[in-house]
């Protein structure tokens, strides 16, 4: 059974770079059937998609975060990572990693989804 | 537009049926996926595709889609279904915005 686990500092200073890693166990990160994503949730608020990376190396980022986000994959370690630069208090959130399923047609429309998810890790931006 | 719109809150009497909706232009091309989140826990996938449930999700959960609207229906809501529900869909640019979430209260 595939499992994902986020890791990284729980406290980051304003203006610095937030760095998190997601370790994938129980399966390979190198599959063209999947992509890998980061999602965050500020305290008391909803989910926000940050970005995704595909087997090909292609990346897609939330337009509102694009200038500050980098997602990369390390296949040798079965991990993928998130870097978010120039953080402020507004970046305080629980950060989740998740596996995405590459789109396929299901009857008339395309389907894709995130499953499974990691348990999440709280990152606080504060001096 | 890649935005997905959900009602902030919905309530249902125990054992009754409730529908949670999600609207957005991307839903004309992509199915929504639906996630249940209970306090202090990670989101859990409950519906994906046309109407698919992952292993372990009760069959009282079902999904449907029409035009720019996707729906999650719980038939015979249980107390343990009280949670926040989020829809998500890919858009034509490859982005994956989430809806704002619907807080379901089971009365």
Interface residues (C-beta under 8 A of the other chain):
Chain A: X37 X39 X46 X47 X48 X49 X52 X60 X62 X63 X96 X100 X101 X103 X106 X107 X109 X110 X111 X112 X113 X114 X115 X116 X117 X118 X119 X120
Chain B: X29 X30 X31 X33 X35 X37 X42 X43 X44 X45 X48 X49 X50 X52 X54 X65 X84 X86 X88 X90 X93 X94 X95 X96 X97 X98 X99 X100 X101
